[in-house]
Amino acid sequence: MMSDQRPGSAQRATPSADGLRLPARFVDHARTLLSWPCNEDLFGPLMQVAREEWAEVARAIARFEPVTVVARSQDAAEASRLTGDGVDVLELPLDDSWIRDNGPIFVRDRQEAVAVVGFGFDGWNEQFPCAADALVPKGIAAAWKARFYQAPFVLEGGAFNTDGEGTLLTTEQCLLHNRNLGMSRRDYEDALREWLGIEKVIWLPFGLVEDSGPLSTAGHVDDVAQFVAPGVVLAQTAPPENRNHARLQENLAVLQESTDAAGRRLDVIDMDLLPYVKGIGAGLDLRTPGATKLMPAPYVNLVFVNGGVLLPRLGVEGEEAAYARIGELLPGREVVGMPVEMSAFGGGGLGCITQQVPAGRLLS
């Protein structure tokens, strides 16, 4: 496979051939990216509420590290005003506000030189307009004068998670049954090796029930499992009365029997509290009064920042214990609760609206 580079530049080999690999989310960051809410069909009259929520998240991250918010030119002034000092605004065309899925993926070599990978983005199987969002990775790479690789297949950032040492988590539900139909398990493993430097893929069967069917991401791993350290996975479970119970137990069994790329058996920490917010959900018309449903907001869908970790702030019973448990897993990081009502209503969460840029110098 060969990659498309910036206009006028020579083609390069894949990131793996150039000695680059996907780092973990928990490594030191140069900054974090967000994209500014702008989808009127999704947020409708609640657009301002969504923007204020995104802005609060941006301001919180800016306490720990630099932040760049990607915004349409007509929204740039408002984005700058609401996010305040310490947050940069980069003007690019956008369709939506889920930069984890359509944004750049950053790879890094042993000398901490960083490059950008763009995967195909088709609006979660052509469910939503995405022409502008599909060009965001290349646009950011061009703005930053960073080396850019274009991968020849569709992959959203929320569909995978890595330990940074060659192991990747994903779900069969998303990749094998809902993306790049015709690509086999072996095809994916070969492609992930070339484009992200992955040596071993751990295939979980399922995402959440609520993340299935029309107007969903079809089983992203973000809501069910995440590496919090090399060899350590935080895994979502649920009580027997929750309709996710059986499928999450299947995921748990796979993780407990798995080893990573280094041959270590995984240390699996289960998170049995699966909280929900009652709000206007993905697939419902936000302009219809009373159009509400319960939407999950898993603590597993967390965000690492330098010296901290952001978790959903819901005020539900058991939240304090969940915070304490994750804090114990991540010593030295400040635990910060963040609002997730609007990101959950849109079918996502904190991890879905952010994308980390690993520390290092950008390759040209």
SERO-4910 file (N, C-alpha, C, O; in steps of 0.05 Angstrom, whole numbers):
BEGIN
 pado doro    nc1    nc2    nc3   cac1   cac2   cac3    cc1    cc2    cc3    oc1    oc2    oc3
  Met    A     17    -24      0      0      0      0     18     25      0     39     25     12
  Met    A      9     45    -14     23     71    -13      3     92     -4    -21     89     -5
  Ser    A     14    114      6     -3    135     18     -2    160      1     18    166    -12
  Asp    A    -24    175      2    -25    201    -11    -13    222      8    -19    222     32
  Gln    A      4    239     -2     17    260     14      6    287      7    -12    289    -10
  Arg    A     16    308     19      8    335     12     13    340    -17     31    328    -29
  Pro    A     -3    357    -30      0    363    -58     29    370    -65     41    388    -51
  Gly    A     40    358    -85     67    364    -93     89    349    -80    112    350    -88
  Ser    A     83    334    -59    103    318    -45    104    290    -56     84    280    -67
  Ala    A    127    277    -52    130    250    -62    114    231    -44    109    236    -21
  Gln    A    105    208    -56     92    188    -40    112    175    -22    135    172    -28
  Arg    A    102    167      2    118    153     21    108    125     25     86    118     16
  Ala    A    123    109     40    114     84     49     93     88     71     86    111     77
  Thr    A     82     67     82     63     69    104     77     78    129    101     77    131
  Pro    A     62     87    149     74     95    174     92     74    187    114     79    196
  Ser    A     82     49    186     98     27    197    125     24    183    146     21    196
  Ala    A    125     26    157    150     24    142    169     47    148    193     44    146
  Asp    A    158     69    157    174     92    165    181     92    195    192    112    205
  Gly    A    174     71    209    182     68    237    163     83    256    171     89    278
  Leu    A    138     88    247    119    102    264     98     83    274     90     64    261
  Arg    A     88     89    298     68     72    311     48     89    326     55    111    335
  Leu    A     24     79    329      3     92    345     10     92    375     12     70    386
  Pro    A     13    115    387     18    115    416     -8    113    432    -30    118    421
  Ala    A     -7    106    457    -30    104    474    -41    132    480    -28    152    478
  Arg    A    -67    133    488    -79    158    496    -67    169    521    -69    193    526
  Phe    A    -55    152    538    -46    161    564    -17    171    564     -7    178    585
  Val    A     -4    173    540     23    185    539     21    215    542     -1    226    541
  Asp    A     43    228    546     43    258    548     33    269    521     39    259    500
  His    A     18    291    524      6    304    500     20    330    494     30    344    512
  Ala    A     20    337    468     27    364    460      3    382    463      6    406    470
  Arg    A    -21    371    457    -46    386    459    -69    367    455    -65    343    449
  Thr    A    -93    377    458   -117    362    452   -134    378    432   -135    403    433
  Leu    A   -146    364    414   -164    375    393   -193    371    400   -200    350    411
  Leu    A   -210    391    394   -239    388    394   -249    401    368   -235    417    356
  Ser    A   -273    394    360   -286    408    337   -312    420    347   -326    407    363
  Trp    A   -319    443    337   -340    460    348   -367    450    337   -370    447    313
  Pro    A   -387    446    354   -414    437    345   -425    456    324   -425    480    327
  Cys    A   -436    444    302   -446    460    281   -469    446    265   -479    458    246
  Asn    A   -476    422    273   -496    407    258   -524    414    267   -534    405    288
  Glu    A   -537    432    252   -563    441    259   -584    419    259   -603    419    275
  Asp    A   -581    399    241   -600    377    241   -599    361    266   -619    349    274
  Leu    A   -576    359    278   -573    344    303   -581    360    327   -599    352    343
  Phe    A   -569    383    331   -573    398    356   -597    418    355   -608    424    376
  Gly    A   -604    427    332   -627    444    329   -627    467    349   -607    481    351
  Pro    A   -649    472    364   -650    494    383   -632    491    407   -629    510    423
  Leu    A   -620    467    410   -602    463    432   -572    467    424   -554    460    439
  Met    A   -568    479    401   -541    484    392   -524    499    412   -501    492    417
  Gln    A   -536    520    424   -520    536    442   -513    521    467   -492    524    478
  Val    A   -532    503    476   -526    486    499   -503    468    493   -485    464    510
  Ala    A   -502    456    469   -481    439    461   -454    454    460   -434    444    470
  Arg    A   -455    478    449   -430    493    447   -419    501    474   -395    501    479
  Glu    A   -437    507    493   -427    514    520   -415    490    534   -396    492    549
  Glu    A   -427    466    528   -415    442    540   -388    436    529   -369    430    544
  Trp    A   -385    437    502   -359    433    490   -339    454    500   -315    447    505
  Ala    A   -348    478    503   -330    500    513   -320    494    541   -297    499    548
  Glu    A   -338    484    558   -330    477    586   -308    455    586   -289    456    601
  Val    A   -312    435    568   -292    414    566   -265    426    556   -244    419    567
  Ala    A   -266    443    536   -242    455    526   -227    471    547   -203    470    550
  Arg    A   -242    487    563   -230    503    584   -217    485    606   -196    492    616
  Ala    A   -231    463    612   -220    445    632   -194    433    623   -175    431    638
  Ile    A   -193    424    598   -168    412    587   -146    432    587   -123    426    591
  Ala    A   -153    458    581   -133    479    579   -118    484    606    -97    496    606
  Arg    A   -130    474    628   -116    476    654    -91    457    654    -73    461    669
  Phe    A    -92    437    637    -71    416    637    -53    417    613    -29    409    615
  Glu    A    -62    426    590    -47    425    566    -59    444    545    -83    451    548
  Pro    A    -45    451    524    -57    467    503    -80    454    490    -82    429    489
  Val    A    -99    470    479   -123    460    466   -126    475    439   -122    499    438
  Thr    A   -133    460    418   -141    472    393   -169    463    387   -175    440    387
  Val    A   -186    483    382   -214    478    373   -215    483    343   -209    505    334
  Val    A   -224    463    328   -229    466    300   -257    477    296   -276    466    307
  Ala    A   -260    499    281   -286    511    277   -289    522    249   -270    529    236
  Arg    A   -314    523    240   -320    536    214   -313    566    217   -314    577    239
  Ser    A   -307    578    195   -299    607    196   -321    624    208   -315    643    223
  Gln    A   -346    617    203   -368    633    213   -373    629    243   -387    644    256
  Asp    A   -360    608    254   -364    602    283   -339    608    299   -339    606    324
  Ala    A   -317    616    286   -291    618    299   -292    639    322   -281    634    343
  Ala    A   -304    662    317   -304    683    338   -319    673    363   -310    678    385
  Glu    A   -342    660    359   -357    650    382   -341    628    397   -341    628    421
  Ala    A   -329    610    382   -313    589    394   -290    601    411   -285    592    433
  Ser    A   -277    622    401   -256    635    415   -267    649    440   -254    647    462
  Arg    A   -290    662    438   -301    676    461   -309    657    483   -304    662    506
  Leu    A   -322    635    476   -332    616    496   -310    600    509   -313    592    532
  Thr    A   -290    593    494   -268    577    505   -248    593    520   -235    583    539
  Gly    A   -244    618    513   -226    636    528   -197    633    522   -189    619    503
  Asp    A   -181    647    538   -152    647    534   -141    619    538   -152    603    554
  Gly    A   -120    612    524   -107    586    527   -118    566    508   -108    543    507
  Val    A   -138    573    491   -149    555    471   -146    568    444   -156    590    440
  Asp    A   -133    554    426   -130    563    398   -153    555    382   -165    534    387
  Val    A   -160    570    362   -182    563    343   -169    560    315   -156    579    305
  Leu    A   -174    538    302   -165    533    275   -189    531    257   -207    515    262
  Glu    A   -190    548    237   -213    550    219   -211    529    197   -192    530    181
  Leu    A   -231    511    196   -233    491    174   -263    486    170   -279    488    189
  Pro    A   -271    478    146   -298    469    142   -305    444    159   -287    427    162
  Leu    A   -329    443    169   -338    420    186   -367    413    179   -383    429    170
  Asp    A   -373    388    185   -401    379    184   -412    374    212   -436    377    216
  Asp    A   -394    366    230   -403    357    257   -381    360    277   -361    374    271
  Ser    A   -384    349    301   -367    356    323   -355    332    338   -352    333    362
  Trp    A   -349    311    323   -339    286    335   -311    280    325   -307    261    309
  Ile    A   -292    296    333   -266    295    321   -251    269    327   -232    262    313
  Arg    A   -259    254    347   -247    228    352   -250    210    328   -233    194    321
  Asp    A   -273    212    314   -280    194    293   -270    203    266   -260    187    250
  Asn    A   -273    229    260   -265    239    233   -238    253    233   -228    260    212
  Gly    A   -227    258    256   -203    275    258   -177    259    252   -178    235    246
  Pro    A   -155    273    254   -129    260    249   -122    240    271   -129    243    294
  Ile    A   -107    219    262    -95    200    280    -65    205    280    -53    207    258
  Phe    A    -53    206    303    -25    214    304     -8    189    310    -14    174    328
  Val    A     14    186    295     33    164    299     60    177    306     65    200    299
  Arg    A     77    161    319    102    172    330    124    151    328    118    127    330
  Asp    A    149    160    324    171    141    324    186    141    351    178    155    369
  Arg    A    207    126    352    222    123    377    235    149    386    241    152    410
  Gln    A    239    167    368    251    193    374    230    214    380    236    238    381
  Glu    A    205    206    382    182    223    387    177    243    365    169    266    370
  Ala    A    182    235    341    174    250    317    146    241    309    141    217    308
  Val    A    129    260    304    100    255    301     91    261    272     99    281    260
  Ala    A     73    244    262     61    248    236     31    243    238     21    233    258
  Val    A     17    251    217    -13    250    216    -22    228    197    -11    226    174
  Val    A    -41    212    206    -54    192    188    -83    200    185    -97    207    205
  Gly    A    -93    200    161   -121    204    155   -133    179    145   -124    167    125
  Phe    A   -154    169    158   -169    146    149   -194    156    134   -202    179    137
  Gly    A   -205    138    118   -230    145    105   -251    150    126   -253    136    146
  Phe    A   -268    170    121   -291    175    138   -316    178    121   -317    195    104
  Asp    A   -336    161    127   -360    160    110   -386    166    126   -408    158    118
  Gly    A   -383    181    148   -407    189    163   -420    165    176   -444    163    177
  Trp    A   -403    147    187   -413    123    200   -432    107    182   -456    103    187
  Asn    A   -420     98    159   -435     83    139   -456    100    125   -478     91    120
  Glu    A   -447    124    118   -464    142    101   -490    149    115   -511    153    101
  Gln    A   -490    151    141   -514    158    155   -517    189    158   -539    199    161
  Phe    A   -495    203    155   -495    232    159   -477    245    138   -458    233    129
  Pro    A   -483    270    131   -465    285    113   -437    286    124   -433    290    148
  Cys    A   -416    283    107   -389    282    118   -368    292     99   -344    288    105
  Ala    A   -375    306     78   -355    314     58   -334    332     70   -310    329     64
  Ala    A   -342    351     87   -323    368    100   -307    354    122   -283    356    124
  Asp    A   -321    338    138   -307    324    160   -286    305    149   -266    301    162
  Ala    A   -291    293    126   -272    273    115   -245    286    108   -225    272    106
  Leu    A   -245    313    105   -220    327     97   -206    340    121   -185    352    117
  Val    A   -217    337    145   -205    350    168   -177    340    174   -159    357    179
  Pro    A   -171    314    173   -143    306    179   -123    319    160   -102    329    169
  Lys    A   -129    319    134   -111    331    115   -109    361    119    -87    373    116
  Gly    A   -131    374    127   -131    402    132   -114    410    156    -99    430    155
  Ile    A   -115    394    177    -99    400    201    -69    395    194    -52    411    202
  Ala    A    -63    373    180    -36    368    172    -24    391    156     -1    399    159
  Ala    A    -40    401    137    -31    423    120    -27    448    137     -7    462    133
  Ala    A    -45    454    155    -43    478    172    -18    477    189     -5    497    194
  Trp    A    -11    453    199     12    450    216     37    442    201     58    439    214
  Lys    A     35    439    175     58    431    158     70    405    167     94    401    169
  Ala    A     52    386    174     60    360    184     58    339    163     41    340    145
  Arg    A     75    319    165     74    296    146     47    282    148     37    278    170
  Phe    A     36    275    124      9    264    123      9    238    107     20    237     85
  Tyr    A     -4    218    119     -8    193    106    -39    189    103    -54    192    122
  Gln    A    -47    181     78    -76    175     74    -80    145     72    -70    133     53
  Ala    A    -94    134     91   -100    105     90   -122     99     71   -140    115     67
  Pro    A   -122     75     58   -142     69     38   -166     54     48   -179     39     33
  Phe    A   -174     58     73   -198     45     83   -210     62    105   -197     80    116
  Val    A   -235     56    111   -250     72    131   -244     62    159   -243     38    164
  Leu    A   -239     81    177   -234     74    205   -239     99    222   -227    119    217
  Glu    A   -256     97    243   -260    119    261   -243    115    286   -238     93    295
  Gly    A   -235    138    298   -218    136    322   -231    123    346   -218    111    362
  Gly    A   -258    125    347   -272    112    369   -275     82    367   -284     69    385
  Ala    A   -266     71    344   -269     43    339   -245     27    349   -245      2    348
  Phe    A   -224     41    358   -200     26    367   -187     40    391   -191     64    396
  Asn    A   -171     25    405   -157     35    428   -131     18    431   -131     -6    426
  Thr    A   -109     31    439    -84     18    439    -69     21    465    -74     41    480
  Asp    A    -51      3    471    -33      6    494     -8     21    487      9     26    505
  Gly    A     -4     28    462     19     42    453     43     24    449     65     33    441
  Glu    A     40     -2    454     62    -21    452     55    -43    432     66    -65    432
  Gly    A     37    -37    413     31    -55    392      5    -71    394     -1    -87    377
  Thr    A    -10    -67    416    -35    -81    420    -59    -62    415    -58    -39    424
  Leu    A    -79    -72    402   -103    -56    396   -128    -71    403   -131    -95    398
  Leu    A   -147    -56    415   -174    -66    421   -193    -55    400   -192    -32    393
  Thr    A   -211    -72    391   -233    -63    374   -256    -83    378   -254   -102    393
  Thr    A   -278    -78    363   -301    -97    365   -307   -109    337   -304    -96    317
  Glu    A   -314   -134    338   -323   -148    314   -348   -134    303   -352   -132    279
  Gln    A   -366   -126    321   -391   -114    313   -386    -90    294   -400    -88    274
  Cys    A   -367    -73    301   -362    -50    284   -347    -57    259   -356    -52    237
  Leu    A   -323    -67    262   -305    -70    239   -313    -93    221   -312    -90    196
  Leu    A   -321   -116    232   -326   -139    214   -354   -138    202   -358   -150    181
  His    A   -373   -125    215   -400   -126    206   -412   -100    197   -434   -100    186
  Asn    A   -398    -78    201   -409    -52    194   -391    -33    179   -399    -11    172
  Arg    A   -366    -40    175   -347    -23    160   -332    -39    140   -326    -63    144
  Asn    A   -325    -26    117   -307    -39     97   -315    -67     91   -299    -86     92
  Leu    A   -341    -71     86   -351    -98     82   -335   -112     60   -331   -102     39
  Gly    A   -327   -137     67   -309   -152     49   -281   -154     60   -266   -172     53
  Met    A   -273   -136     79   -248   -138     92   -251   -160    114   -269   -158    131
  Ser    A   -233   -179    114   -233   -200    134   -218   -192    159   -205   -171    160
  Arg    A   -219   -208    179   -203   -204    203   -174   -202    196   -160   -184    206
  Arg    A   -164   -220    180   -136   -219    172   -130   -194    156   -108   -182    159
  Asp    A   -148   -186    138   -143   -161    123   -140   -137    142   -122   -121    138
  Tyr    A   -157   -135    162   -155   -114    181   -129   -115    196   -116    -94    200
  Glu    A   -121   -138    205    -97   -141    221    -72   -132    205    -54   -120    215
  Asp    A    -73   -140    179    -51   -132    161    -51   -101    157    -30    -89    158
  Ala    A    -75    -90    153    -77    -61    148    -69    -45    173    -55    -25    171
  Leu    A    -78    -54    196    -72    -40    221    -42    -42    228    -31    -24    240
  Arg    A    -29    -63    219      0    -65    223     14    -44    205     33    -31    214
  Glu    A      5    -41    181     17    -22    162     13      7    170     31     24    168
  Trp    A    -12     13    178    -20     41    181    -18     51    209    -17     75    214
  Leu    A    -17     33    229    -15     42    257      7     28    273     10     33    297
  Gly    A     21     10    260     43     -4    274     33    -25    294     47    -31    313
  Ile    A     10    -36    290     -2    -54    309      8    -83    304      9    -92    281
  Glu    A     15    -97    325     25   -124    323      4   -145    331      5   -167    322
  Lys    A    -15   -137    348    -36   -155    357    -62   -141    360    -63   -120    373
  Val    A    -84   -153    349   -111   -142    353   -127   -160    371   -128   -185    366
  Ile    A   -139   -149    391   -157   -164    409   -186   -156    400   -194   -133    402
  Trp    A   -200   -176    390   -227   -172    379   -248   -178    400   -252   -201    408
  Leu    A   -261   -157    410   -283   -160    428   -309   -164    411   -311   -152    390
  Pro    A   -327   -180    420   -351   -185    404   -369   -160    400   -379   -155    378
  Phe    A   -372   -144    421   -394   -125    421   -387    -97    431   -368    -94    447
  Gly    A   -401    -77    421   -404    -51    434   -430    -52    450   -441    -73    455
  Leu    A   -439    -29    459   -464    -27    475   -488    -32    457   -488    -25    433
  Val    A   -509    -42    469   -535    -45    455   -544    -18    444   -554    -16    422
  Glu    A   -541      3    460   -551     29    452   -534     40    429   -543     59    416
  Asp    A   -511     29    424   -494     38    402   -496     18    378   -477     11    366
  Ser    A   -521      9    373   -526    -10    352   -549     -1    335   -566     15    344
  Gly    A   -551    -10    311   -574     -3    294   -570     23    280   -548     35    280
  Pro    A   -592     34    268   -590     59    253   -582     82    271   -588     82    295
  Leu    A   -568    101    258   -560    126    272   -543    121    296   -547    133    317
  Ser    A   -524    102    294   -505     96    315   -478     92    302   -475     92    278
  Thr    A   -458     89    319   -431     82    309   -427     52    305   -406     44    296
  Ala    A   -447     37    312   -447      8    307   -425     -7    323   -411    -23    312
  Gly    A   -424      0    349   -407    -17    366   -379     -7    371   -361    -24    373
  His    A   -375     19    373   -348     29    380   -338     18    406   -353     14    425
  Val    A   -312     13    407   -299      2    431   -297     23    453   -294     15    476
  Asp    A   -298     49    446   -295     70    466   -313     67    491   -305     73    513
  Asp    A   -337     56    486   -357     54    508   -355     28    524   -369     24    543
  Val    A   -337     10    515   -336    -16    529   -309    -24    540   -308    -41    557
  Ala    A   -287    -13    530   -261    -20    540   -240      0    532   -241     12    511
  Gln    A   -220      4    550   -199     23    544   -174     15    560   -175      8    583
  Phe    A   -151     16    546   -125     13    560   -121     37    578   -124     60    569
  Val    A   -114     32    603   -106     54    621    -77     54    628    -66     72    641
  Ala    A    -63     32    620    -34     29    623    -27      5    606    -44    -11    599
  Pro    A     -1      2    599      6    -23    585     -2    -47    601      5    -50    624
  Gly    A    -17    -65    588    -25    -90    601    -49    -87    619    -58   -107    630
  Val    A    -61    -63    622    -83    -59    640   -107    -47    624   -104    -26    611
  Val    A   -130    -61    625   -154    -52    611   -176    -47    630   -182    -64    648
  Leu    A   -189    -24    628   -214    -18    642   -237    -27    625   -241    -17    602
  Ala    A   -253    -46    634   -274    -59    618   -301    -53    630   -305    -56    654
  Gln    A   -319    -45    613   -347    -40    622   -362    -66    626   -362    -83    609
  Thr    A   -375    -68    649   -394    -90    653   -420    -77    662   -422    -53    664
  Ala    A   -440    -93    668   -467    -83    675   -481   -103    692   -475   -127    689
  Pro    A   -499    -95    710   -514   -114    726   -533   -131    709   -539   -124    687
  Pro    A   -542   -154    720   -558   -172    704   -584   -160    693   -593   -168    672
  Glu    A   -595   -140    706   -620   -128    696   -615   -110    673   -635   -102    660
  Asn    A   -590   -102    667   -584    -85    645   -582   -101    619   -571   -123    620
  Arg    A   -594    -91    598   -595   -107    573   -567   -111    560   -564   -126    542
  Asn    A   -547    -97    571   -520   -100    561   -505   -123    576   -482   -130    568
  His    A   -517   -134    596   -502   -152    614   -489   -175    599   -465   -179    602
  Ala    A   -504   -190    584   -494   -214    571   -471   -208    551   -451   -221    551
  Arg    A   -475   -187    535   -455   -181    515   -430   -170    528   -408   -176    519
  Leu    A   -432   -155    550   -408   -145    564   -394   -167    578   -369   -167    581
  Gln    A   -408   -188    587   -395   -211    599   -379   -226    578   -358   -236    584
  Glu    A   -389   -227    554   -374   -240    532   -348   -224    527   -327   -236    523
  Asn    A   -351   -198    526   -326   -181    522   -306   -187    545   -283   -190    540
  Leu    A   -317   -187    569   -299   -192    592   -285   -218    591   -261   -220    597
  Ala    A   -299   -239    582   -286   -265    580   -264   -265    559   -243   -277    564
  Val    A   -268   -251    537   -247   -249    517   -222   -235    529   -200   -244    525
  Leu    A   -227   -213    542   -204   -198    554   -189   -214    574   -165   -214    575
  Gln    A   -203   -229    591   -191   -244    612   -174   -267    601   -156   -277    615
  Glu    A   -180   -276    576   -164   -297    564   -143   -287    545   -129   -303    533
  Ser    A   -141   -261    542   -123   -249    522    -96   -242    533    -92   -237    557
  Thr    A    -76   -242    515    -50   -232    521    -45   -209    502    -57   -207    481
  Asp    A    -26   -191    509    -20   -168    492      3   -176    473     12   -198    471
  Ala    A     12   -156    457     33   -161    438     59   -170    450     75   -183    437
  Ala    A     63   -164    475     88   -172    489     84   -200    502    103   -210    514
  Gly    A     60   -212    500     55   -238    511     45   -238    540     42   -259    552
  Arg    A     40   -214    551     31   -212    578      0   -216    579    -14   -207    562
  Arg    A     -9   -231    599    -37   -234    603    -48   -207    614    -35   -195    631
  Leu    A    -70   -199    604    -81   -172    611    -91   -172    640   -102   -192    650
  Asp    A    -86   -150    653    -99   -144    679   -124   -129    673   -124   -106    664
  Val    A   -147   -142    677   -173   -131    669   -188   -121    694   -194   -136    712
  Ile    A   -194    -95    694   -208    -82    716   -237    -76    706   -240    -61    687
  Asp    A   -257    -88    719   -284    -84    709   -297    -60    722   -293    -56    746
  Met    A   -312    -45    707   -327    -23    717   -357    -30    714   -368    -30    692
  Asp    A   -369    -38    737   -396    -49    736   -418    -28    737   -442    -34    734
  Leu    A   -411     -3    741   -431     19    740   -432     30    712   -413     41    702
  Leu    A   -455     27    699   -460     37    673   -482     59    675   -505     53    674
  Pro    A   -474     84    678   -493    105    683   -507    114    657   -497    110    635
  Tyr    A   -530    127    660   -545    137    638   -553    166    643   -556    174    666
  Val    A   -557    180    622   -569    207    624   -596    206    609   -597    193    588
  Lys    A   -616    219    619   -641    220    605   -642    246    589   -643    268    601
  Gly    A   -641    243    563   -641    267    547   -650    261    519   -660    240    513
  Ile    A   -645    280    502   -653    277    474   -632    261    460   -609    269    459
  Gly    A   -639    238    450   -620    218    441   -614    219    411   -630    230    396
  Ala    A   -592    206    404   -585    203    376   -608    190    361   -620    170    370
  Gly    A   -614    200    338   -636    189    322   -663    201    328   -682    194    314
  Leu    A   -665    218    348   -690    231    353   -689    260    344   -667    272    344
  Asp    A   -711    271    336   -712    299    327   -710    317    351   -729    317    368
  Leu    A   -689    332    354   -685    349    377   -706    371    379   -710    382    401
  Arg    A   -720    376    357   -739    397    358   -767    387    366   -786    403    367
  Thr    A   -770    361    372   -795    351    381   -797    352    411   -782    339    425
  Pro    A   -815    367    422   -818    370    451   -821    342    464   -837    326    455
  Gly    A   -806    337    485   -809    313    500   -796    289    487   -800    266    497
  Ala    A   -781    293    465   -768    270    452   -743    262    468   -721    272    463
  Thr    A   -746    244    486   -724    236    504   -721    206    505   -740    191    500
  Lys    A   -697    197    511   -692    169    517   -667    168    534   -651    187    535
  Leu    A   -663    145    547   -639    142    564   -615    136    546   -617    120    527
  Met    A   -594    150    551   -569    147    536   -546    140    555   -543    153    575
  Pro    A   -530    120    548   -507    113    565   -485    134    565   -481    147    545
  Ala    A   -472    137    588   -449    155    590   -427    140    606   -423    148    629
  Pro    A   -415    120    595   -396    103    610   -372    118    621   -361    135    606
  Tyr    A   -364    112    645   -339    123    655   -315    112    640   -293    124    640
  Val    A   -318     89    627   -297     78    610   -290     97    587   -267     97    578
  Asn    A   -309    112    578   -304    132    556   -293    157    569   -305    178    569
  Leu    A   -269    154    579   -255    176    593   -235    189    575   -229    180    553
  Val    A   -223    212    584   -204    227    569   -179    232    586   -181    243    608
  Phe    A   -156    223    576   -131    229    589   -121    257    581   -123    264    558
  Val    A   -111    272    600    -97    297    596    -72    296    613    -70    279    631
  Asn    A    -53    314    607    -28    314    622    -33    320    652    -41    342    659
  Gly    A    -30    299    669    -34    303    697    -62    300    706    -69    305    730
  Gly    A    -80    292    688   -108    289    696   -123    269    680   -113    258    660
  Val    A   -148    265    687   -166    248    672   -194    259    675   -203    266    697
  Leu    A   -208    262    652   -235    273    652   -255    250    651   -253    232    635
  Leu    A   -276    251    668   -296    231    670   -324    244    667   -327    267    674
  Pro    A   -344    229    658   -371    240    658   -380    248    686   -375    234    705
  Arg    A   -393    271    687   -404    281    712   -434    279    711   -447    295    697
  Leu    A   -445    260    726   -474    254    724   -489    257    750   -513    261    750
  Gly    A   -474    255    772   -487    257    798   -504    233    806   -521    235    823
  Val    A   -499    210    793   -514    186    798   -503    172    823   -481    177    831
  Glu    A   -519    154    834   -510    138    857   -487    121    848   -488    108    827
  Gly    A   -466    121    864   -442    105    858   -421    120    843   -399    110    839
  Glu    A   -426    145    834   -407    160    819   -381    166    835   -359    163    824
  Glu    A   -385    173    860   -361    179    877   -343    155    879   -318    157    877
  Ala    A   -355    131    882   -339    107    884   -325    101    857   -302     92    857
  Ala    A   -339    106    835   -327    102    808   -303    120    804   -283    112    794
  Tyr    A   -306    145    812   -284    164    810   -260    155    827   -237    156    818
  Ala    A   -266    146    851   -244    137    869   -230    112    857   -206    110    858
  Arg    A   -246     94    845   -234     70    834   -215     77    810   -193     66    808
  Ile    A   -225     95    793   -208    103    770   -184    119    780   -162    116    769
  Gly    A   -188    136    800   -165    151    811   -144    132    822   -120    138    819
  Glu    A   -152    110    834   -132     91    844   -117     78    821    -93     71    824
  Leu    A   -131     73    799   -118     62    776    -98     81    763    -78     72    750
  Leu    A   -102    107    767    -86    127    753    -74    146    773    -80    170    773
  Pro    A    -56    136    790    -44    153    810    -28    177    798    -16    173    777
  Gly    A    -30    200    810    -16    223    800    -33    239    780    -24    260    771
  Arg    A    -57    230    774    -75    245    756    -98    256    772   -111    242    788
  Glu    A   -104    281    767   -128    293    779   -153    284    765   -154    284    740
  Val    A   -173    275    780   -198    265    768   -217    289    766   -223    302    787
  Val    A   -227    295    742   -244    318    738   -270    309    724   -269    296    704
  Gly    A   -292    316    736   -318    310    724   -327    331    704   -323    355    709
  Met    A   -338    322    682   -345    340    660   -374    334    652   -383    311    653
  Pro    A   -389    355    643   -416    350    633   -416    334    607   -398    337    591
  Val    A   -435    316    604   -436    299    580   -464    298    569   -470    282    551
  Glu    A   -482    314    579   -510    312    570   -513    314    540   -526    297    528
  Met    A   -501    335    528   -505    339    500   -488    319    483   -498    310    462
  Ser    A   -464    312    492   -449    292    477   -463    265    478   -464    250    458
  Ala    A   -475    258    501   -490    233    503   -515    234    486   -522    215    473
  Phe    A   -529    257    486   -553    260    470   -547    256    440   -563    245    425
  Gly    A   -523    264    432   -515    261    405   -504    233    398   -496    227    376
  Gly    A   -503    215    419   -494    188    415   -465    184    420   -454    163    413
  Gly    A   -452    203    435   -424    200    440   -417    205    469   -433    199    487
  Gly    A   -393    215    474   -384    220    501   -359    237    501   -351    247    480
  Leu    A   -345    239    523   -321    256    525   -300    247    506   -287    264    493
  Gly    A   -296    221    504   -275    211    486   -281    217    457   -263    219    441
  Cys    A   -307    219    451   -316    223    423   -312    251    413   -310    256    389
  Ile    A   -311    270    432   -308    298    423   -280    309    426   -275    333    422
  Thr    A   -261    292    433   -233    300    437   -215    281    421   -222    259    414
  Gln    A   -191    292    414   -170    276    402   -143    286    411   -137    310    408
  Gln    A   -127    269    423   -101    277    434    -80    278    412    -80    262    393
  Val    A    -61    297    416    -38    299    399    -14    292    417     -8    306    436
  Pro    A      0    270    411     22    261    429     45    281    428     49    295    408
  Ala    A     59    283    450     82    301    452    103    292    432    106    268    426
  Gly    A    118    312    422    139    307    402    140    328    381    123    346    381
  Arg    A    160    327    364    162    346    342    147    335    318    148    311    313
  Leu    A    134    353    303    120    345    279    140    340    256    157    357    250
  Leu    A    137    317    243    152    311    219    141    328    196    117    332    194
  Ser    A    159    336    179    150    350    155    151    332    131    144    340    108
***
